[in-house]
Amino acid sequence: MEQGEGRAAKQLHSHRVTETDTDRRSHITCMFTHMHTHTRTLTHRHTQK
């Protein structure tokens, strides 16, 4: 019985880590996308002048 509980706790922990990692990765991707879009806008504006 104790072995089963330990396994369940381990699964819960690994799931929580994966969830946090996904959130962090999507946040970084969002930041990169924002930076890229901002840079492209600046370049486009500079080319227009």
Secondary structure, 3 states (H helix, E strand, C coil): CHHHHHHHHHHHHHHHHHHHHHHHHHHHHHHHHHHHHHHHHHHHHHHHC
